[in-house]
Amino acid sequence: MDKQTEIELQAAAFRRLQKHLMDDRTDVQNIDMMNLAGFCRNCLSRWYQEAANEKGIEMGKDEARQIFYGMTMDEWKANYQTDASPEKQAAFKVAFEENVGKKD
């Protein structure tokens, strides 16, 4: 397979993952993804931002999230986010530190 085809297939797989998380499984909470898999929608938007920045494209966290989510974080939270139990919040703290780094 040539490199361009590989890139196009990777991009298509990413778009399908994004659609799955944003359209098909809005019921799956970010905290559950982070606790189980070590990444969530916010991580994906951060990776998008980092890739843009590496290409010399200035993009902040909020802009990257709006591109990935297709809406603002406030809209996402209002429409889809539910309250997390204290146990999930404690597990998230551990998962976040292990996968992203210590929170400032």
N, CA and C atoms as an extended XYZ file, in Angstrom:
312
Properties=species:S:1:pos:R:3:atomname:S:1:resname:S:1:resid:I:1 pbc="F F F"
N         0.843       -1.167        0.000 N   MET     1
C         0.000        0.000        0.000 CA  MET     1
C         0.898        1.243        0.000 C   MET     1
N         0.543        2.215       -0.820 N   ASP     2
C         1.340        3.436       -0.862 CA  ASP     2
C         1.002        4.321        0.336 C   ASP     2
N         1.903        5.229        0.656 N   LYS     3
C         1.791        6.070        1.852 CA  LYS     3
C         0.532        6.937        1.833 C   LYS     3
N         0.196        7.521        0.697 N   GLN     4
C        -0.980        8.385        0.618 CA  GLN     4
C        -2.263        7.602        0.908 C   GLN     4
N        -2.356        6.394        0.369 N   THR     5
C        -3.533        5.555        0.645 CA  THR     5
C        -3.599        5.211        2.127 C   THR     5
N        -2.452        4.898        2.717 N   GLU     6
C        -2.414        4.601        4.143 CA  GLU     6
C        -2.915        5.791        4.967 C   GLU     6
N        -2.458        6.990        4.626 N   ILE     7
C        -2.897        8.210        5.325 CA  ILE     7
C        -4.402        8.407        5.163 C   ILE     7
N        -4.911        8.188        3.968 N   GLU     8
C        -6.349        8.353        3.720 CA  GLU     8
C        -7.170        7.336        4.507 C   GLU     8
N        -6.683        6.105        4.613 N   LEU     9
C        -7.384        5.088        5.383 CA  LEU     9
C        -7.353        5.407        6.879 C   LEU     9
N        -6.202        5.889        7.364 N   GLN    10
C        -6.108        6.285        8.764 CA  GLN    10
C        -7.063        7.446        9.061 C   GLN    10
N        -7.118        8.411        8.160 N   ALA    11
C        -8.026        9.545        8.342 CA  ALA    11
C        -9.485        9.085        8.328 C   ALA    11
N        -9.815        8.152        7.456 N   ALA    12
C       -11.182        7.624        7.398 CA  ALA    12
C       -11.530        6.888        8.687 C   ALA    12
N       -10.582        6.124        9.214 N   ALA    13
C       -10.822        5.412       10.474 CA  ALA    13
C       -11.011        6.405       11.617 C   ALA    13
N       -10.232        7.474       11.639 N   PHE    14
C       -10.396        8.500       12.658 CA  PHE    14
C       -11.770        9.154       12.551 C   PHE    14
N       -12.185        9.495       11.341 N   ARG    15
C       -13.504       10.109       11.151 CA  ARG    15
C       -14.610        9.174       11.617 C   ARG    15
N       -14.448        7.878       11.384 N   ARG    16
C       -15.474        6.914       11.817 CA  ARG    16
C       -15.483        6.800       13.339 C   ARG    16
N       -14.321        6.817       13.975 N   LEU    17
C       -14.258        6.818       15.430 CA  LEU    17
C       -14.934        8.069       15.987 C   LEU    17
N       -14.642        9.198       15.384 N   GLN    18
C       -15.259       10.454       15.816 CA  GLN    18
C       -16.779       10.375       15.680 C   GLN    18
N       -17.282        9.896       14.564 N   LYS    19
C       -18.726        9.759       14.360 CA  LYS    19
C       -19.322        8.802       15.388 C   LYS    19
N       -18.648        7.712       15.635 N   HIS    20
C       -19.137        6.732       16.603 CA  HIS    20
C       -19.293        7.372       17.978 C   HIS    20
N       -18.283        8.137       18.398 N   LEU    21
C       -18.314        8.752       19.721 CA  LEU    21
C       -19.251        9.952       19.801 C   LEU    21
N       -19.401       10.677       18.713 N   MET    22
C       -20.174       11.911       18.746 CA  MET    22
C       -21.637       11.721       18.326 C   MET    22
N       -21.920       10.717       17.522 N   ASP    23
C       -23.282       10.502       17.030 CA  ASP    23
C       -23.904        9.207       17.557 C   ASP    23
N       -23.142        8.125       17.494 N   ASP    24
C       -23.704        6.813       17.797 CA  ASP    24
C       -23.710        6.490       19.283 C   ASP    24
N       -22.713        6.957       20.040 N   ARG    25
C       -22.580        6.573       21.448 CA  ARG    25
C       -22.399        7.787       22.358 C   ARG    25
N       -23.296        8.742       22.231 N   THR    26
C       -23.246        9.905       23.106 CA  THR    26
C       -23.526        9.517       24.554 C   THR    26
N       -24.073        8.319       24.764 N   ASP    27
C       -24.356        7.842       26.117 CA  ASP    27
C       -23.092        7.455       26.879 C   ASP    27
N       -22.025        7.169       26.172 N   VAL    28
C       -20.770        6.784       26.824 CA  VAL    28
C       -20.094        8.054       27.327 C   VAL    28
N       -19.875        8.087       28.623 N   GLN    29
C       -19.303        9.261       29.262 CA  GLN    29
C       -17.780        9.281       29.117 C   GLN    29
N       -17.225       10.488       28.976 N   ASN    30
C       -15.775       10.646       28.893 CA  ASN    30
C       -15.075       10.027       30.093 C   ASN    30
N       -15.638       10.216       31.279 N   ILE    31
C       -14.998        9.697       32.486 CA  ILE    31
C       -14.897        8.175       32.426 C   ILE    31
N       -15.925        7.519       31.881 N   ASP    32
C       -15.873        6.062       31.756 CA  ASP    32
C       -14.827        5.630       30.741 C   ASP    32
N       -14.735        6.351       29.633 N   MET    33
C       -13.707        6.042       28.627 CA  MET    33
C       -12.318        6.191       29.227 C   MET    33
N       -12.107        7.285       29.944 N   MET    34
C       -10.791        7.543       30.526 CA  MET    34
C       -10.449        6.475       31.562 C   MET    34
N       -11.430        6.132       32.385 N   ASN    35
C       -11.169        5.143       33.429 CA  ASN    35
C       -10.886        3.756       32.850 C   ASN    35
N       -11.523        3.414       31.752 N   LEU    36
C       -11.350        2.084       31.157 CA  LEU    36
C       -10.232        2.016       30.115 C   LEU    36
N       -10.126        3.060       29.299 N   ALA    37
C        -9.217        2.994       28.154 CA  ALA    37
C        -8.012        3.928       28.251 C   ALA    37
N        -8.068        4.880       29.166 N   GLY    38
C        -6.949        5.800       29.298 CA  GLY    38
C        -6.984        6.952       28.315 C   GLY    38
N        -8.095        7.127       27.611 N   PHE    39
C        -8.285        8.286       26.736 CA  PHE    39
C        -9.777        8.536       26.604 C   PHE    39
N       -10.120        9.749       26.146 N   CYS    40
C       -11.520       10.102       25.967 CA  CYS    40
C       -11.632       11.078       24.794 C   CYS    40
N       -12.807       11.618       24.610 N   ARG    41
C       -13.018       12.576       23.525 CA  ARG    41
C       -12.100       13.789       23.668 C   ARG    41
N       -11.902       14.235       24.901 N   ASN    42
C       -11.019       15.384       25.118 CA  ASN    42
C        -9.587       15.069       24.713 C   ASN    42
N        -9.153       13.848       24.974 N   CYS    43
C        -7.807       13.440       24.549 CA  CYS    43
C        -7.705       13.480       23.016 C   CYS    43
N        -8.717       12.960       22.351 N   LEU    44
C        -8.707       12.971       20.886 CA  LEU    44
C        -8.653       14.400       20.353 C   LEU    44
N        -9.409       15.306       20.970 N   SER    45
C        -9.362       16.697       20.512 CA  SER    45
C        -7.999       17.320       20.819 C   SER    45
N        -7.391       16.926       21.939 N   ARG    46
C        -6.050       17.436       22.281 CA  ARG    46
C        -5.026       16.923       21.281 C   ARG    46
N        -5.125       15.663       20.911 N   TRP    47
C        -4.195       15.105       19.919 CA  TRP    47
C        -4.357       15.812       18.575 C   TRP    47
N        -5.578       16.154       18.240 N   TYR    48
C        -5.861       16.922       17.017 CA  TYR    48
C        -5.169       18.288       17.107 C   TYR    48
N        -5.336       18.946       18.252 N   GLN    49
C        -4.706       20.245       18.479 CA  GLN    49
C        -3.191       20.137       18.382 C   GLN    49
N        -2.620       19.136       19.021 N   GLU    50
C        -1.170       18.960       18.992 CA  GLU    50
C        -0.670       18.733       17.572 C   GLU    50
N        -1.393       17.951       16.784 N   ALA    51
C        -1.009       17.713       15.391 CA  ALA    51
C        -1.066       19.012       14.595 C   ALA    51
N        -2.094       19.820       14.828 N   ALA    52
C        -2.195       21.113       14.145 CA  ALA    52
C        -1.025       22.002       14.534 C   ALA    52
N        -0.747       22.078       15.828 N   ASN    53
C         0.358       22.915       16.307 CA  ASN    53
C         1.692       22.467       15.725 C   ASN    53
N         1.895       21.152       15.607 N   GLU    54
C         3.136       20.629       15.021 CA  GLU    54
C         3.284       21.040       13.558 C   GLU    54
N         2.155       21.260       12.888 N   LYS    55
C         2.165       21.706       11.482 CA  LYS    55
C         2.236       23.228       11.368 C   LYS    55
N         2.375       23.915       12.520 N   GLY    56
C         2.456       25.368       12.502 CA  GLY    56
C         1.096       26.048       12.469 C   GLY    56
N         0.038       25.296       12.714 N   ILE    57
C        -1.314       25.856       12.746 CA  ILE    57
C        -1.640       26.183       14.196 C   ILE    57
N        -1.873       27.451       14.477 N   GLU    58
C        -2.204       27.844       15.839 CA  GLU    58
C        -3.628       27.416       16.144 C   GLU    58
N        -3.773       26.646       17.206 N   MET    59
C        -5.087       26.163       17.607 CA  MET    59
C        -5.058       25.941       19.108 C   MET    59
N        -6.026       26.495       19.785 N   GLY    60
C        -6.140       26.321       21.217 CA  GLY    60
C        -7.023       25.137       21.571 C   GLY    60
N        -7.070       24.825       22.867 N   LYS    61
C        -7.843       23.687       23.362 CA  LYS    61
C        -9.323       23.832       23.043 C   LYS    61
N        -9.887       25.014       23.285 N   ASP    62
C       -11.316       25.199       23.039 CA  ASP    62
C       -11.662       25.055       21.565 C   ASP    62
N       -10.824       25.599       20.699 N   GLU    63
C       -11.065       25.484       19.252 CA  GLU    63
C       -10.993       24.027       18.803 C   GLU    63
N        -9.993       23.304       19.292 N   ALA    64
C        -9.852       21.892       18.921 CA  ALA    64
C       -11.051       21.085       19.409 C   ALA    64
N       -11.499       21.358       20.625 N   ARG    65
C       -12.661       20.642       21.149 CA  ARG    65
C       -13.905       20.943       20.321 C   ARG    65
N       -14.087       22.203       19.938 N   GLN    66
C       -15.265       22.547       19.142 CA  GLN    66
C       -15.217       21.862       17.785 C   GLN    66
N       -14.043       21.754       17.195 N   ILE    67
C       -13.909       21.046       15.917 CA  ILE    67
C       -14.239       19.570       16.112 C   ILE    67
N       -13.676       18.948       17.150 N   PHE    68
C       -13.906       17.521       17.360 CA  PHE    68
C       -15.350       17.234       17.754 C   PHE    68
N       -15.869       17.987       18.701 N   TYR    69
C       -17.215       17.754       19.207 CA  TYR    69
C       -18.302       18.237       18.245 C   TYR    69
N       -17.969       19.189       17.385 N   GLY    70
C       -18.981       19.766       16.509 CA  GLY    70
C       -19.884       20.738       17.254 C   GLY    70
N       -19.480       21.126       18.434 N   MET    71
C       -20.219       22.069       19.280 CA  MET    71
C       -19.277       22.498       20.396 C   MET    71
N       -19.709       23.477       21.168 N   THR    72
C       -18.879       23.897       22.297 CA  THR    72
C       -18.953       22.849       23.400 C   THR    72
N       -17.984       22.894       24.288 N   MET    73
C       -18.001       21.970       25.425 CA  MET    73
C       -19.222       22.216       26.299 C   MET    73
N       -19.616       23.472       26.456 N   ASP    74
C       -20.810       23.773       27.246 CA  ASP    74
C       -22.049       23.113       26.644 C   ASP    74
N       -22.148       23.140       25.314 N   GLU    75
C       -23.282       22.481       24.652 CA  GLU    75
C       -23.230       20.967       24.855 C   GLU    75
N       -22.042       20.381       24.694 N   TRP    76
C       -21.894       18.940       24.888 CA  TRP    76
C       -22.303       18.545       26.308 C   TRP    76
N       -21.768       19.267       27.274 N   LYS    77
C       -22.067       18.952       28.670 CA  LYS    77
C       -23.560       19.058       28.953 C   LYS    77
N       -24.186       20.107       28.438 N   ALA    78
C       -25.621       20.304       28.684 CA  ALA    78
C       -26.456       19.196       28.047 C   ALA    78
N       -26.030       18.719       26.889 N   ASN    79
C       -26.812       17.721       26.158 CA  ASN    79
C       -26.521       16.280       26.561 C   ASN    79
N       -25.272       15.984       26.953 N   TYR    80
C       -24.878       14.580       27.080 CA  TYR    80
C       -24.181       14.187       28.376 C   TYR    80
N       -23.550       15.115       29.063 N   GLN    81
C       -22.762       14.729       30.227 CA  GLN    81
C       -23.655       14.521       31.449 C   GLN    81
N       -23.376       13.458       32.165 N   THR    82
C       -24.105       13.176       33.399 CA  THR    82
C       -23.157       13.316       34.582 C   THR    82
N       -23.718       13.383       35.775 N   ASP    83
C       -22.899       13.488       36.981 CA  ASP    83
C       -22.148       12.180       37.213 C   ASP    83
N       -20.923       12.308       37.673 N   ALA    84
C       -20.088       11.143       37.964 CA  ALA    84
C       -20.062       10.906       39.466 C   ALA    84
N       -20.105        9.657       39.828 N   SER    85
C       -20.054        9.286       41.244 CA  SER    85
C       -18.677        9.623       41.814 C   SER    85
N       -18.583        9.742       43.135 N   PRO    86
C       -17.267        9.974       43.756 CA  PRO    86
C       -16.265        8.873       43.408 C   PRO    86
N       -16.732        7.634       43.266 N   GLU    87
C       -15.838        6.528       42.908 CA  GLU    87
C       -15.273        6.715       41.505 C   GLU    87
N       -16.132        7.124       40.565 N   LYS    88
C       -15.661        7.367       39.194 CA  LYS    88
C       -14.690        8.542       39.161 C   LYS    88
N       -14.970        9.568       39.954 N   GLN    89
C       -14.087       10.731       39.999 CA  GLN    89
C       -12.714       10.356       40.561 C   GLN    89
N       -12.682        9.503       41.577 N   ALA    90
C       -11.405        9.057       42.143 CA  ALA    90
C       -10.632        8.210       41.135 C   ALA    90
N       -11.337        7.318       40.437 N   ALA    91
C       -10.689        6.491       39.410 CA  ALA    91
C       -10.172        7.366       38.278 C   ALA    91
N       -10.918        8.417       37.927 N   PHE    92
C       -10.503        9.333       36.865 CA  PHE    92
C        -9.197       10.031       37.240 C   PHE    92
N        -9.083       10.452       38.486 N   LYS    93
C        -7.853       11.128       38.920 CA  LYS    93
C        -6.641       10.237       38.674 C   LYS    93
N        -6.770        8.965       39.008 N   VAL    94
C        -5.677        8.012       38.797 CA  VAL    94
C        -5.423        7.822       37.300 C   VAL    94
N        -6.498        7.591       36.535 N   ALA    95
C        -6.356        7.371       35.091 CA  ALA    95
C        -5.752        8.584       34.398 C   ALA    95
N        -6.174        9.768       34.798 N   PHE    96
C        -5.656       10.989       34.201 CA  PHE    96
C        -4.159       11.118       34.462 C   PHE    96
N        -3.755       10.911       35.704 N   GLU    97
C        -2.325       11.026       36.039 CA  GLU    97
C        -1.491        9.993       35.304 C   GLU    97
N        -2.028        8.778       35.156 N   GLU    98
C        -1.276        7.723       34.474 CA  GLU    98
C        -1.181        7.947       32.975 C   GLU    98
N        -2.200        8.533       32.377 N   ASN    99
C        -2.262        8.636       30.915 CA  ASN    99
C        -1.996       10.023       30.358 C   ASN    99
N        -2.237       11.049       31.133 N   VAL   100
C        -2.065       12.403       30.631 CA  VAL   100
C        -0.977       13.133       31.408 C   VAL   100
N        -0.958       12.967       32.675 N   GLY   101
C         0.017       13.640       33.532 CA  GLY   101
C        -0.703       14.290       34.691 C   GLY   101
N         0.059       14.745       35.625 N   LYS   102
C        -0.531       15.376       36.804 CA  LYS   102
C        -1.238       16.662       36.416 C   LYS   102
N        -2.419       16.870       37.021 N   LYS   103
C        -3.159       18.113       36.815 CA  LYS   103
C        -2.486       19.212       37.603 C   LYS   103
N        -2.398       20.392       36.984 N   ASP   104
C        -1.800       21.544       37.681 CA  ASP   104
C        -2.784       22.142       38.653 C   ASP   104
